[in-house]
């Protein structure tokens, strides 16, 4: 259920990945973090400038923070823990069931990852295998 229709972008991605294995282009995995609970760790070296989450084509949905205020505590916490906060709105995946490793990046003032205007994340420097990936939330979220 729910798999019958796919967007044009997803269909194009599926075609382009037809002869690739699921691990091709994967640089990271979700792992325990020394910073905060769960984070993102490099499973192979990542070169400076590399976009890290290729194939992670989940659009950002913007929800008014006022709509979240009266939700039960655990539901509201999803927005606090995972959403981008900007101009009175939360940016999150269309469903929290769609969280990918990118949503688990922890914050650091000495980040090794940044994002562009489309919230696509790239390496600020060469990152060694086993290193936790971090981003400075203040560069894209209030």
C-alpha positions as CSV (number, residue, x, y, z in Angstrom):
1,X,0.0,0.0,0.0
2,X,1.3,3.5,-0.8
3,X,3.9,2.2,-3.3
4,X,1.7,2.2,-6.5
5,X,2.4,5.8,-7.5
6,X,5.8,7.5,-7.6
7,X,6.8,10.9,-8.6
8,X,8.5,11.6,-11.9
9,X,11.7,12.5,-10.0
10,X,11.6,9.2,-8.1
11,X,10.9,7.2,-11.3
12,X,14.0,9.0,-12.9
13,X,16.1,8.2,-9.9
14,X,15.0,4.5,-10.0
15,X,15.9,4.3,-13.7
16,X,19.3,5.9,-13.1
17,X,20.0,3.5,-10.2
18,X,18.8,0.4,-12.1
19,X,22.2,-1.2,-12.4
20,X,23.6,0.1,-9.1
21,X,23.7,-1.7,-5.8
22,X,21.9,-0.2,-2.8
23,X,25.3,0.7,-1.1
24,X,26.7,2.6,-4.1
25,X,27.2,6.2,-3.2
26,X,26.5,5.6,0.5
27,X,29.1,7.3,2.7
28,X,27.4,7.1,6.2
29,X,25.2,5.2,8.6
30,X,23.2,6.2,11.7
31,X,25.3,5.2,14.7
32,X,25.7,6.0,18.4
33,X,27.0,9.5,19.0
34,X,29.4,11.0,21.6
35,X,27.7,14.3,21.1
36,X,24.0,13.4,21.5
37,X,22.4,9.9,21.5
38,X,22.3,9.0,17.8
39,X,24.3,10.6,15.0
40,X,25.8,10.0,11.6
41,X,29.2,8.3,11.2
42,X,31.3,8.0,8.0
43,X,31.6,4.3,6.8
44,X,34.2,5.3,4.1
45,X,36.3,8.3,3.5
46,X,34.5,11.4,2.2
47,X,36.3,14.0,0.0
48,X,35.9,17.7,0.6
49,X,33.0,19.1,-1.5
50,X,31.3,15.7,-1.9
51,X,27.5,15.7,-1.6
52,X,26.9,13.1,1.1
53,X,23.3,11.9,0.8
54,X,22.8,11.3,-2.9
55,X,19.5,9.5,-3.6
56,X,18.0,11.1,-0.5
57,X,15.4,13.0,-2.5
58,X,12.8,13.8,0.2
59,X,11.1,17.1,-0.1
60,X,10.8,19.4,2.9
61,X,7.3,20.1,4.1
62,X,6.8,23.4,6.0
63,X,4.3,23.3,8.9
64,X,3.3,26.4,11.0
65,X,4.8,26.1,14.5
66,X,1.3,27.1,15.9
67,X,-0.1,23.9,14.5
68,X,2.4,21.9,16.6
69,X,1.9,23.7,19.9
70,X,-1.1,21.6,21.0
71,X,0.1,18.2,19.9
72,X,0.7,15.5,22.4
73,X,4.2,15.8,23.9
74,X,5.9,12.9,22.0
75,X,4.5,14.1,18.6
76,X,5.6,17.7,19.2
77,X,9.0,16.4,20.2
78,X,9.5,15.0,16.7
79,X,9.4,18.6,15.3
80,X,11.8,19.8,18.0
81,X,14.3,16.9,17.5
82,X,14.2,16.6,13.7
83,X,12.7,19.7,12.0
84,X,14.3,22.8,10.6
85,X,13.0,25.9,12.4
86,X,12.6,29.0,10.2
87,X,10.3,32.1,10.2
88,X,7.7,30.5,12.5
89,X,7.6,27.2,10.6
90,X,9.0,23.7,10.9
91,X,10.6,22.1,7.9
92,X,10.4,18.3,8.0
93,X,9.9,15.3,5.7
94,X,6.3,14.8,4.6
95,X,6.2,11.9,7.1
96,X,8.5,11.3,10.0
97,X,8.5,7.7,8.8
98,X,10.7,9.0,6.0
99,X,13.7,10.1,8.2
100,X,17.0,9.4,6.5
101,X,20.5,9.7,7.9
102,X,20.6,13.4,7.0
103,X,18.0,14.1,9.6
104,X,20.3,12.6,12.3
105,X,23.2,15.0,11.9
106,X,24.2,16.5,15.2
107,X,25.2,20.2,15.7
108,X,28.7,21.5,16.2
109,X,30.4,24.9,16.0
110,X,33.3,23.0,14.3
111,X,31.1,21.3,11.8
112,X,32.6,19.1,9.0
113,X,29.4,19.3,6.9
114,X,27.3,22.2,5.5
115,X,24.2,22.5,3.4
116,X,23.3,24.5,0.3
117,X,20.1,26.5,-0.3
118,X,18.3,23.2,-1.1
119,X,19.3,21.6,2.2
120,X,21.6,19.2,0.4
121,X,24.6,18.4,2.6
122,X,28.3,18.4,1.5
123,X,31.6,17.8,3.2
124,X,33.5,21.0,4.3
125,X,36.7,19.1,4.4
126,X,38.0,15.5,3.9
127,X,36.3,13.3,6.4
128,X,37.9,10.0,7.6
129,X,36.1,6.7,8.0
130,X,34.7,6.4,11.5
131,X,34.3,10.2,12.0
132,X,31.0,11.6,13.2
133,X,29.5,14.1,10.7
134,X,28.2,17.3,12.2
135,X,26.6,20.5,10.9
136,X,26.1,23.9,12.5
137,X,22.3,24.2,12.8
138,X,22.5,28.0,13.1
139,X,23.6,28.2,9.4
140,X,20.2,27.0,8.2
141,X,17.8,26.8,11.2
142,X,16.8,29.4,13.8
